[in-house]
Amino acid sequence: MGLKLPSVLLLICTVVTAVAAEPQVGPQPFPRPGPSRPSEPAAAQPPSASPIDAPLPQDASQPADGSLGVPIYPSAQYITSYNAGRGQRYYLYGTTATFAEIVQYYKTTLRQRGDQVFDQPPLHQFDLGKFREETMAFQPSVTVKDYTWGGTAGYLNPKRGGEPARFPTIIQVVPNPPGVPR
């Protein structure tokens, strides 16, 4: 049977070259909801028709007054918004008013008691609509949190040199998604 040394070397080089030419597959990201996408460049993919797959812009510009479907406490300052998933965003506002003042404002404005979710740190939630598990990531709501609980100085103002330096109370608004009745 005797293969000669040059033939063996040629065979080894051919196998090594063939294996090296195969594309390497790296670690795969965590699965995302919805159909999987082919690995094409992003520019070559058509826009997705599914709101689950469509990424939301990370524009942190302040929403227009009344666009969230709920009034914002008059002296509250817009901080930012985040992609909540499933076509929803949540919006953060900071205020120098106390937790109790903000809770009372929303009890009066929304004409509901809401629910004190936690006593320590104080967290109060007012529902704005029905949660639909198949289309929503979060309950449409207004959530008020006391950031001075336990002696802390408050939520740090992310705007460099912004006044106040810290917000004692944060208001989080998760509006109903567009087209969903209250």
C-alpha positions as CSV (number, residue, x, y, z in Angstrom):
1,M,0.0,0.0,0.0
2,G,2.9,2.3,0.6
3,L,2.2,6.0,0.1
4,K,5.3,8.0,-0.5
5,L,6.2,10.9,1.8
6,P,5.4,13.7,-0.9
7,S,2.0,12.1,-1.5
8,V,1.2,12.0,2.2
9,L,2.2,15.7,2.6
10,L,0.1,16.7,-0.4
11,L,-2.9,14.9,1.1
12,I,-2.4,16.5,4.5
13,C,-2.1,20.0,2.9
14,T,-5.2,19.5,0.9
15,V,-7.3,18.4,3.9
16,V,-5.9,21.3,6.1
17,T,-6.7,23.8,3.3
18,A,-10.2,22.5,2.8
19,V,-10.9,22.7,6.5
20,A,-9.5,26.2,6.8
21,A,-11.6,27.4,3.9
22,E,-14.8,26.5,5.7
23,P,-16.5,29.5,7.3
24,Q,-16.2,29.5,11.1
25,V,-19.4,29.9,13.1
26,G,-19.0,32.0,16.2
27,P,-21.3,32.0,19.3
28,Q,-24.9,32.7,18.4
29,P,-26.8,35.5,20.2
30,F,-29.7,34.7,22.5
31,P,-32.9,33.8,20.6
32,R,-35.3,36.7,19.9
33,P,-39.0,36.4,19.6
34,G,-40.4,36.2,16.1
35,P,-39.0,34.5,13.0
36,S,-35.3,34.2,12.6
37,R,-33.5,36.3,10.0
38,P,-31.0,35.2,7.5
39,S,-27.4,36.5,8.0
40,E,-27.4,39.1,5.3
41,P,-26.1,42.7,5.6
42,A,-28.7,44.9,7.2
43,A,-29.0,47.1,4.2
44,A,-30.0,44.2,2.0
45,Q,-32.9,43.1,4.2
46,P,-36.4,44.4,3.5
47,P,-38.1,46.3,6.3
48,S,-39.9,44.0,8.7
49,A,-43.7,44.1,8.8
50,S,-43.8,42.7,12.3
51,P,-43.7,45.2,15.2
52,I,-41.9,42.6,17.3
53,D,-38.9,42.5,15.0
54,A,-38.8,46.2,14.1
55,P,-36.2,48.0,16.3
56,L,-37.5,51.2,17.8
57,P,-35.4,54.3,17.3
58,Q,-33.4,55.3,20.4
59,D,-34.4,58.9,20.0
60,A,-34.6,60.4,23.4
61,S,-36.4,63.6,22.3
62,Q,-39.2,64.7,24.6
63,P,-42.7,63.6,23.5
64,A,-45.2,66.2,22.6
65,D,-47.6,67.3,25.4
66,G,-50.6,65.0,25.5
67,S,-49.0,62.4,23.2
68,L,-48.6,59.8,26.1
69,G,-52.4,59.8,26.9
70,V,-51.8,61.0,30.4
71,P,-50.9,64.4,31.9
72,I,-47.4,64.8,33.2
73,Y,-46.9,66.6,36.6
74,P,-46.5,70.3,35.7
75,S,-43.0,70.9,37.0
76,A,-41.6,67.4,36.1
77,Q,-38.6,67.4,33.8
78,Y,-38.3,64.9,30.9
79,I,-35.2,62.7,31.4
80,T,-35.3,60.1,28.6
81,S,-37.2,57.2,27.1
82,Y,-36.4,53.6,26.6
83,N,-37.4,50.8,24.2
84,A,-39.6,48.5,26.3
85,G,-40.0,45.9,23.5
86,R,-43.1,44.8,21.5
87,G,-43.6,48.3,20.1
88,Q,-43.7,50.0,23.5
89,R,-41.6,52.7,25.0
90,Y,-41.4,54.0,28.6
91,Y,-40.7,57.6,29.5
92,L,-38.9,58.9,32.6
93,Y,-39.6,62.2,34.3
94,G,-37.9,63.6,37.3
95,T,-39.4,66.0,39.8
96,T,-38.5,67.9,43.0
97,A,-42.0,67.3,44.4
98,T,-42.3,64.6,47.1
99,F,-43.5,61.1,46.5
100,A,-46.7,61.8,48.4
101,E,-47.4,65.0,46.3
102,I,-47.0,63.1,43.0
103,V,-49.1,60.2,44.1
104,Q,-51.9,62.6,45.2
105,Y,-51.6,64.5,41.9
106,Y,-52.2,61.3,39.9
107,K,-55.0,60.0,42.3
108,T,-56.8,63.3,41.6
109,T,-55.9,63.6,37.9
110,L,-56.6,59.9,36.9
111,R,-59.5,59.6,39.3
112,Q,-58.3,56.3,40.7
113,R,-56.5,55.1,43.8
114,G,-53.8,53.1,42.1
115,D,-51.8,50.5,44.0
116,Q,-48.9,50.9,46.4
117,V,-46.7,48.2,45.0
118,F,-43.9,48.5,47.6
119,D,-43.7,50.2,50.9
120,Q,-39.9,50.2,51.0
121,P,-38.8,51.9,48.7
122,P,-42.2,53.5,48.1
123,L,-43.5,52.7,44.7
124,H,-47.1,53.5,43.5
125,Q,-48.6,52.4,40.2
126,F,-51.7,53.7,38.3
127,D,-53.0,51.4,35.5
128,L,-53.7,53.1,32.2
129,G,-55.1,50.2,30.3
130,K,-55.4,46.4,30.1
131,F,-52.3,44.3,29.8
132,R,-52.3,42.2,26.6
133,E,-49.6,39.6,27.0
134,E,-49.5,38.7,23.3
135,T,-48.8,42.3,22.2
136,M,-47.3,44.1,25.2
137,A,-44.1,44.0,27.2
138,F,-45.3,46.2,30.1
139,Q,-48.6,47.2,31.6
140,P,-49.7,50.6,30.4
141,S,-49.3,52.7,33.6
142,V,-47.9,55.6,35.5
143,T,-45.4,54.5,38.2
144,V,-44.1,56.8,40.9
145,K,-41.0,56.0,42.9
146,D,-39.4,57.7,45.9
147,Y,-35.7,58.0,45.3
148,T,-35.0,59.5,48.7
149,W,-36.0,56.4,50.6
150,G,-33.4,55.2,53.1
151,G,-31.6,58.5,53.1
152,T,-30.4,58.5,49.5
153,A,-30.0,61.9,47.8
154,G,-32.3,61.1,44.9
155,Y,-32.1,60.0,41.2
156,L,-29.0,61.6,39.6
157,N,-29.9,64.1,36.9
158,P,-28.3,62.7,33.7
159,K,-28.0,66.2,32.1
160,R,-24.5,67.5,32.9
161,G,-24.8,70.6,35.1
162,G,-28.6,70.1,35.0
163,E,-30.8,71.5,37.8
164,P,-31.7,70.0,40.1
165,A,-28.6,67.8,40.5
166,R,-30.9,65.0,41.8
167,F,-34.6,64.2,41.6
168,P,-36.3,63.0,44.8
169,T,-39.2,61.4,42.8
170,I,-39.3,59.7,39.4
171,I,-42.4,59.3,37.2
172,Q,-42.4,56.5,34.7
173,V,-45.0,56.5,32.0
174,V,-45.8,53.4,29.8
175,P,-48.5,54.6,27.4
176,N,-50.9,52.4,25.7
177,P,-49.5,51.3,22.3
178,P,-50.9,53.2,19.3
179,G,-54.3,51.9,18.2
180,V,-55.0,50.2,21.6
181,P,-58.1,51.5,23.4
182,R,-57.7,52.4,27.0
